[in-house]
Amino acid sequence: MTISRRDLIKLTASAGAAITFPSILRAQNAPPAATTVRMAMGTVPNFDPILTTAGNTYEHALAIYDTLFQVDSNLVAQPQMVKKWNVSDDKKTYTFELRDGLRFHDGSAVTATDCVASIRRWGRADSGGKLIMERMRDISKIDDKTFAIVLNEPLGLLIDILAAPGGLFLAVMREVDADRPETEAVIANIGSGPFKFNQSLARPGNSFTYDRNEEYVPRLEPCDGFSGGKVVNVDRVIYQNIADQQTALAALQANEIDFVKLVPADLLPVISNDPNLALQVLNKAGDTYFLRINCRQKPFDNVKARQALLYLVDQQAAMQAAFGNSGRTQTVTSLFGVGNPYVNDENTEWSKAAPDPKKASQLFQEAGYAGEKVVIPQTTDWAEGSNISQLLAAQLRNIGVNVELLPMDWAAFVALRNKKEPAEDGGWSLFVSSWSGAALADPIGTPFFQATGEKAWFGWPQDEPYEAIRAKWASVGTIEERKAVARQMQGRWWDFVGAVMLGNAVQPIARSKTLTGLVEVPKTTVVMWNMQKA
């Protein structure tokens, strides 16, 4: 069955001609337009980066918080708030000294006490952080600018985990905020990062405003990925939530906004032919799209039903539905995505047969499928995910599966995916999502890789033999040793099927040519520092 993609725009006459729409932005008391950047980014579903892996929350956190370490463009951990650090001869004690000039937005100094509290809170929630906590004897303040982590046994990945390239964002918060349980949201939005959150101009569902932190002292090194000097060249950044992508493009052409994060493939020719606009790829690794499975509830609590999805999914059709003929997609058969050293072909014989609807139907029958409702959230303000969800629903119905699409916006979906109830009681069965290709090189920090049941990421897969293999990652020291562990992990993953890959896509952003200096980072993330307006 063929699903037609949304007719977002008809490319007639002059593709570069401006599309006329009424202004969508209200006038505000604001700095001059030359120092204000308006970005169509979507809404921020949750402000606390410990409670969610949502991309917009990560971007919010990058703006207002700072971190101890961050990764550069090669995914190598670099000090950020840390001035210097050292490790003892027995590799069990790490000592960290903070750099000068670190202050929170309320004017108070950042201290070692704040760092200790922030690491403890993050460590109770993050996959890699939990590993540190398990091996940690103590973490304590030495003086106002120095703290130490003392381990029971060496952990060579400790600095890499603190940089958290694929895990939850290790935001350094005030002690008063970091002392909250990791299950309760921090609502103060006070960090020590290069931007301040403007609470008075917050318009939930419409826009959020960030002002330059004039007291921020950037590092002296050049900006490189997420690391180096976070130099702010504008006075204000406004995150605008424009759910309809055609309307967002119209606003960009009308010079009402400066940037659009998500651009459907249908609209790329319009931007390419507009002399005032530019396309730019910020994340060259792209995103690996996947289908997450609720392993707790019928029918996918049965491994046969999960294996059926391996044979049902048509990756080329999924990428076509999402991105058309953009030429920027590829299929994915490895658990580790594409483009990193750990990609391998272990246990991928199924990929040579897929798609095979008859095999998928047979496996559903072997699973004892009895017509249970399969609920698929459909994110209406994320066209790519919405289109893939519709395609998947049609493919499941074609083999006799009872499917219900549940339309909702992204913020509602972020709330729904936490629910563990059966589909009939307001839960979910399958959802489409994506993860940065770079993050899939980090099986310790990236929650996607967990198979720890109730403690795992959404979908809650559980497989003890796999987890025993994944645990080896923290104990090996060379790339060759990690490649061997990666093959073992993948071999087991495709037996119990914690998720199914849908393909990889590299997506450009769209911007006004007056907006320059955007930082290329190894994730699907937009950072606000370094950019400037002509």
Residue pairs with C-beta under 8 A, 6 or more apart in sequence:
1 394
1 395
1 398
3 321
3 387
3 390
3 391
3 394
5 266
5 321
5 324
5 387
6 264
6 266
6 383
6 387
8 245
8 246
8 264
8 266
8 267
8 383
9 19
9 246
9 249
9 266
9 267
9 270
11 266
11 269
11 270
14 273
15 269
15 270
15 272
15 273
16 270
16 273
16 274
16 275
18 250
18 253
18 254
18 274
19 246
19 249
19 250
19 253
19 270
20 250
20 254
21 247
21 250
21 251
21 254
23 251
23 254
23 256
24 240
24 242
24 247
24 251
24 256
25 38
25 240
25 251
25 256
25 257
28 201
30 36
30 236
31 235
31 236
32 235
34 533
35 234
35 235
35 236
35 533
36 234
36 235
36 236
36 237
36 238
36 533
37 234
37 236
37 237
37 238
37 258
37 259
37 515
37 528
37 531
37 533
38 237
38 238
38 240
38 256
38 257
38 258
38 259
39 237
39 238
39 239
39 240
39 257
39 258
39 259
39 260
39 261
39 526
40 240
40 241
40 242
40 248
40 251
40 252
40 257
40 259
40 260
40 261
40 262
41 56
41 59
41 239
41 240
41 241
41 259
41 261
41 526
42 56
42 239
42 241
42 243
42 261
42 262
42 381
42 410
43 56
43 204
43 205
43 208
43 239
43 241
43 409
43 410
43 411
44 54
44 56
44 57
44 59
44 60
44 208
44 239
45 52
45 54
45 56
45 57
45 410
45 411
45 414
45 415
46 52
46 54
46 57
46 185
46 414
47 57
47 60
47 185
47 186
47 187
47 189
48 57
48 185
48 186
48 187
49 57
49 58
49 60
49 61
49 65
49 168
49 169
49 171
50 121
50 122
50 125
50 126
50 168
50 169
50 171
50 182
50 186
51 57
51 125
51 182
51 183
51 185
52 414
53 168
53 447
53 457
54 410
54 414
55 524
55 525
56 239
57 169
58 169
58 523
58 525
59 525
59 526
59 527
60 197
60 208
60 239
61 169
61 171
61 191
62 169
62 193
62 226
62 525
62 527
62 528
63 193
63 194
63 195
63 197
63 210
63 237
63 527
63 528
64 105
64 189
64 190
64 191
64 193
64 195
64 196
64 197
64 210
65 169
65 171
65 172
65 173
65 191
65 192
65 193
66 80
66 81
66 102
66 110
66 171
66 172
66 191
66 192
66 193
66 194
67 80
67 81
67 163
67 164
67 169
67 170
67 171
67 172
68 79
68 80
68 81
68 82
68 96
68 115
68 119
68 162
68 170
68 172
69 77
69 78
69 79
69 80
69 82
69 159
69 162
69 163
70 77
70 78
70 80
70 163
70 225
70 226
70 227
71 77
71 78
71 163
71 165
71 225
71 226
71 227
71 522
72 78
72 224
72 225
72 226
72 227
72 228
73 224
73 225
73 520
73 521
73 522
74 225
74 522
75 165
75 225
75 438
75 441
75 522
77 159
77 160
77 162
77 163
77 165
78 163
78 221
78 224
78 227
78 228
79 85
80 219
80 227
81 98
81 99
81 102
81 110
81 115
81 172
81 192
82 96
82 97
82 98
82 99
83 97
83 98
83 99
83 100
84 96
84 97
85 94
85 95
85 96
85 97
85 159
86 94
86 95
87 93
87 94
87 95
88 94
88 95
90 154
91 151
91 154
91 156
92 137
92 150
92 151
92 152
92 153
92 154
93 148
93 149
93 150
93 151
94 148
94 149
94 150
94 151
94 158
94 159
95 142
95 146
95 147
95 148
96 112
96 115
96 146
96 147
96 148
96 149
97 145
97 146
98 110
98 111
98 112
98 115
98 145
98 146
99 219
100 217
101 217
102 109
102 110
102 192
102 217
103 109
103 110
103 192
103 215
104 110
104 114
104 174
104 190
104 191
104 192
105 190
105 191
105 192
105 196
105 197
105 213
106 174
106 190
107 215
108 174
109 144
110 172
110 192
111 141
111 144
111 145
111 175
112 141
112 142
112 143
112 144
112 145
112 146
112 147
113 141
113 144
113 175
114 172
114 173
114 174
114 175
114 178
115 147
115 172
116 139
116 140
116 141
116 147
117 173
117 175
117 178
117 179
118 170
118 171
118 172
118 173
118 178
119 129
119 132
119 139
119 149
119 162
119 170
120 133
120 139
120 178
121 173
121 178
121 179
121 180
121 181
121 182
122 129
122 168
122 170
122 171
122 182
123 129
123 130
123 132
123 133
123 136
124 130
124 133
124 182
125 168
125 182
126 164
126 167
126 168
126 170
126 445
126 447
127 167
127 168
127 444
127 445
127 446
127 447
127 449
127 450
128 157
128 161
128 164
128 167
128 442
128 444
128 445
129 161
129 164
129 167
129 168
129 170
131 155
131 157
131 161
131 444
131 474
132 149
132 151
132 155
132 158
132 161
132 162
135 151
135 152
135 153
135 155
136 149
136 150
136 151
136 152
137 150
137 151
137 152
138 148
138 149
138 150
139 147
139 148
139 149
139 150
140 147
140 148
140 150
141 147
142 148
149 158
151 158
155 161
155 474
156 474
156 477
157 444
157 473
157 474
160 442
160 445
161 167
161 444
161 445
162 170
164 170
164 445
165 438
165 439
165 441
165 442
165 445
165 522
165 523
166 435
166 436
166 438
166 439
166 440
166 441
166 442
166 445
166 446
166 448
167 442
167 444
167 445
167 446
167 447
168 447
171 191
172 191
172 192
173 186
173 190
173 191
174 188
174 190
177 186
177 188
177 190
178 186
180 186
189 197
189 199
190 197
192 216
193 213
193 216
193 230
194 212
194 213
194 216
194 218
194 230
194 232
194 528
194 529
195 210
195 211
195 212
195 213
195 232
195 237
195 528
196 210
196 211
196 212
196 213
197 208
197 209
197 210
198 208
198 209
198 210
198 211
198 236
201 207
201 208
201 209
202 208
202 209
205 241
205 411
206 240
206 241
207 238
207 239
207 240
207 241
208 238
208 239
209 236
209 237
209 238
209 239
210 236
210 237
210 238
210 239
210 528
211 235
211 236
212 232
212 234
212 235
212 236
213 232
216 230
216 232
218 229
218 230
218 231
218 232
218 529
219 228
219 229
219 230
220 229
221 227
221 228
221 229
222 228
222 229
223 229
223 230
223 231
223 519
223 529
223 530
225 519
225 520
225 521
225 522
226 521
226 522
226 523
226 527
230 527
230 529
230 530
231 529
231 530
232 528
232 529
233 517
233 529
233 530
233 531
233 532
234 528
234 531
234 532
234 533
237 528
240 251
240 257
242 248
242 251
242 257
243 380
243 381
243 409
244 381
245 260
245 262
245 263
245 264
245 267
245 383
246 267
248 257
248 260
249 260
249 263
249 267
249 270
249 271
249 510
251 257
252 258
252 259
252 260
252 271
252 277
252 510
252 511
252 512
253 274
253 276
253 277
255 276
255 512
258 511
258 512
258 514
258 515
258 533
259 509
259 510
259 511
259 512
259 515
259 526
260 509
260 510
260 511
261 509
261 526
262 382
262 383
262 384
262 507
263 271
263 279
263 507
263 508
263 509
263 510
264 323
264 324
264 383
264 384
265 322
265 323
265 324
265 325
265 326
266 324
267 510
268 279
268 326
268 508
271 277
271 278
271 279
271 510
272 279
276 512
276 513
277 510
277 511
277 512
277 513
278 510
278 511
278 512
278 513
279 508
279 509
279 510
280 508
280 509
280 511
280 518
281 506
281 507
281 508
281 509
281 520
282 508
282 509
282 518
282 519
282 520
282 521
282 526
283 436
283 437
283 438
283 506
283 507
283 520
283 521
283 522
283 523
283 524
283 525
284 506
284 520
284 522
285 338
285 339
285 340
285 436
285 437
285 438
285 506
285 522
285 523
286 328
286 338
286 339
286 436
286 437
286 504
286 505
286 506
286 507
287 434
287 435
287 436
287 437
287 504
287 505
287 506
287 507
287 524
288 332
288 337
288 338
288 434
288 435
288 436
288 437
288 440
288 501
288 503
288 504
289 318
289 319
289 322
289 384
289 388
289 432
289 433
289 434
289 501
289 502
289 503
289 504
289 505
290 432
290 433
290 434
290 435
290 448
290 499
290 500
290 501
290 502
291 309
291 313
291 392
291 430
291 431
291 432
291 499
291 500
291 501
291 502
292 430
292 431
292 432
292 433
292 458
292 459
292 499
293 300
293 306
293 309
293 429
293 430
293 459
293 461
293 497
293 498
293 499
293 500
294 300
294 423
294 427
294 428
294 429
294 430
294 459
294 460
295 301
295 306
295 459
295 460
295 461
295 462
295 498
296 420
296 460
297 420
297 421
297 422
297 423
297 427
297 429
298 372
298 422
299 305
299 364
299 367
299 368
299 369
299 370
299 372
299 374
299 429
300 306
300 429
300 430
302 367
302 368
303 367
303 495
303 496
303 497
304 363
304 364
304 366
304 367
305 363
305 364
305 367
305 369
306 496
306 497
306 500
307 350
307 363
307 497
308 359
308 360
308 361
308 362
308 363
308 364
308 367
309 360
309 430
309 497
309 500
310 350
310 351
310 354
310 494
310 497
310 500
311 350
311 353
311 354
311 355
311 356
311 357
311 359
311 360
311 363
312 354
312 355
312 356
312 357
312 360
312 395
312 396
312 399
313 354
313 355
313 392
313 395
313 500
313 501
313 502
314 354
314 355
314 395
315 331
315 332
315 354
315 501
315 502
315 503
316 331
316 503
317 355
317 391
318 388
318 391
318 392
318 502
318 503
319 329
319 330
319 331
319 502
319 503
319 505
321 387
321 388
321 390
321 391
322 329
322 383
322 384
322 385
322 387
322 388
322 505
323 329
323 384
323 505
323 507
326 505
328 505
328 506
328 507
329 503
329 504
329 505
329 506
330 338
330 503
330 504
331 351
331 501
331 503
331 504
332 338
332 501
332 502
332 503
332 504
333 345
333 348
333 351
333 501
334 342
334 343
334 344
334 345
334 348
334 490
334 501
335 440
335 449
335 486
335 489
335 490
335 493
335 494
335 501
336 342
336 343
336 344
336 440
336 441
336 443
336 486
336 490
337 343
337 435
337 437
337 440
337 441
337 501
337 504
338 437
338 504
339 437
340 437
340 438
340 440
340 441
341 441
341 479
341 482
341 483
342 441
342 443
342 482
342 483
342 486
344 483
344 486
344 487
344 490
346 487
346 488
346 490
346 491
346 494
347 490
347 491
347 492
347 493
347 494
347 495
348 494
350 494
353 359
355 395
357 395
357 398
357 399
360 399
361 399
361 400
364 399
364 400
364 401
369 401
371 402
372 402
372 423
373 402
373 403
373 404
373 423
373 424
373 429
374 396
374 401
374 402
374 403
374 404
374 423
374 429
374 430
375 403
375 404
375 406
375 423
375 427
375 428
375 429
375 430
376 389
376 392
376 393
376 403
376 404
376 405
376 406
376 428
376 429
376 430
376 431
376 432
377 389
377 406
377 408
377 413
377 416
377 417
377 428
377 431
378 385
378 386
378 389
378 390
378 405
378 406
378 407
378 408
379 385
379 386
379 389
379 408
379 409
379 410
379 413
379 432
380 386
380 407
380 408
380 409
381 409
381 410
382 410
384 505
385 432
385 433
385 434
388 432
388 502
389 405
389 431
389 432
390 405
392 430
392 432
393 403
393 405
396 403
397 403
404 423
406 416
406 428
408 416
413 431
416 428
417 428
417 431
417 458
418 458
419 426
419 427
419 428
420 427
420 460
421 427
423 429
431 458
432 502
434 524
435 446
435 448
436 522
436 523
436 524
436 525
437 504
438 522
438 523
439 445
439 446
439 448
439 523
440 446
440 448
443 449
443 470
443 473
443 486
443 489
444 470
444 473
444 474
447 456
447 457
448 457
448 499
449 470
449 489
450 456
450 457
450 461
450 467
451 461
451 462
451 463
451 466
451 467
451 470
451 493
451 496
451 498
452 462
452 467
453 460
453 461
453 462
454 460
456 462
456 498
459 498
459 499
461 496
461 497
461 498
461 499
463 492
463 496
463 498
465 492
466 489
466 492
466 493
466 496
469 485
469 488
469 489
469 492
470 485
470 489
472 485
472 488
473 482
473 485
476 482
476 484
476 485
507 524
509 518
509 526
511 518
513 534
514 533
514 534
515 531
515 532
515 533
515 534
516 531
516 532
516 533
516 534
517 530
517 531
517 532
518 526
518 530
518 531
519 527
519 529
519 530
519 531
521 527
